[in-house]
Each structure stands twice: as structure tokens, then as C-alpha cells.
């Protein structure tokens, strides 16, 4: 998967074990991001609904959650990949913006991205493999970028991976169906129906995913937006419409509280960490007020995101800050029937802390 701030890679087996423990058959992943958690739940046989507002996240959900691997003609897909890989590079918007005016990718790879993305849009826009092809291109670009994992800046010196040649690879697709919904969690949560399990992983702080992953947003939309700054961020990043209340210290508690109240699920699992603007205690109290029989908090100690472990960099890729700490505590706050929480406690081998 793409490098991602707030990725729940380390929590994936824990959420999977939780779902299995309660015998869940349906699940909601409300802020799905890279779909890591949604994929794990689908892999375990659950019917999953993956929701996110980001264009790139929606494409990942269409590929890994909504697509049934048994219905994909892999031979045909392999032929398409061969044809795309054979295209000569072209110097288009992507190359000019992200390889010349900025240094996120080497020009040889930017030109390949331009050529492949143009062909995908021209020949496959209405084809069922469209999201799969976009996913392959995004993953291929991620493997040859020159960042610490976010796109607010590029490295002063090229990352070793940036010298590699762009390569499309067919991803591991999952059998079974699911739903991919592109929408704002604050407005769609109430209309999604009932689930056995809802997993909620909202933004924690002021860092905006629209800015952090603006290149993926542009790669998927393919809209050649105006841009600004050394990182060539999309001009619409300045618009109020692209700003989330979850990134506002003042607004986030209210919006988060209301979103949780709109979810219809037997068990709700919220992942949050000790660097966030609200506490596990706050979230626990909200869930109790929503009528859940019991709430339990499970804690896990993990390394922080890699960018936070190596310092703070300015837009030129120069180190301007130091590391404050390298680990944090991830809370999983679970609400639901007392019997279900007992099963979860046994599966996670942790006593209920509340």
C-alpha cells in the first residue's frame, strides 16, 4: 500500500481479531484511508463498506473492497498492463509539475506516469478495470517517490528508490463483494444502515490529508489544477470546501461526537492515540451516552510514524526540527453489549480497562 500518515498497519491484525471474536458478518470502515483495515475485514469474510472523502482513497476502496477478484479477467488485465508499460514517456502536466517545478519524482518516471495516466483515461474510463489501473499506477508511483511519506515536501537529495524505474504490478485482489462510498463521514454515517461492527479512525490533529497527499488527489482526478508553493500543492487546498472540521481543534470534538452518534452498529471500535485533541475518556463517555451497554479501552504501544522519528523538514527538504519522542499509545475504544466486549477482551488478551 501507499506510504500513509496514520496508517493502521500495526493495528490491522488486532481489528481483524476483534471482528472474528464477535462473529461479525458486516462491517463499516468509516475513514478508510488506504483500506488496510477494510481489506483485513473483507479477507476474513465480512461484507465491508469503506467510506472516505479523498478521491485516491475511493479508488483504493473500489479496487480492494468493491471489486470481486473472481470476476476479474486477469489475463486481459495482464495484457493491458503490458501495453501500458510499453508506452513511451511524454512530458505532460505531471512531469512539469512534480519533476521540474518540484522534485517529487525523477523526470523519467514522471513522463511514464503522464503517458500511462493519459492512456488509462482515454481507453478505460468506463471499463470495470479503471480503478484497478489507477491503483496500480498510484502504487507504482509511490514506490519511486522522493519523500518521507507525505507530500508537503520532497527530500533535498533523491531517495534511493527514486532512481528505480516505474513498474506496474497487478495487486492482490480479494474475493467477494463490498461497497466503496466516496463521501463525508459527517454527512453519510446516518444513512449507511446497520452493521455488526463499525471501525472509526478519524483524523487526529491539524494535519490535512488533502494537503499531505495532494499528488495522489491530482493523479486520480487528472484535472491539472493550478498550484502554489515549492510543493506545488493544489490551489483548491486553500478553499474552505476542502478543509475538514476534524482538523480544527475547536470544531473536531463536536463533529466527532455527532458522527459517532449517527453510526448504527452493534459494536463500535474507535482507534485513537495519546497525541490527539480529545482523550480516550472523552470518547468513552460519548459512547456511553449514545446508549451502548459497556465501553472498554485497550492500549497498544507502537513506534510513531517514520517522519516523526527522523525530525521536522521544511519545504526545501532541510531538517529544521528535532525528534521529541519516537513512540505513542494507540487506544482502541470499543463500545457494545457486555457479552461481546468480554469476547473481545479474551481475543486481545487484555482486561477491559473501564
Beta strands, then each sheet from edge to edge (+ up, - down):
strand 1: 26-29
strand 2: 47-52
strand 3: 178-182
strand 4: 194-200
strand 5: 227-228
strand 6: 233-234
strand 7: 264-273
strand 8: 294-303
strand 9: 312-313
strand 10: 319-321
strand 11: 327-336
sheet 1: 3+ 2+ 1+ 4+ 7+ 11- 8+
sheet 2: 5+ 6-
sheet 3: 9+ 10-
end
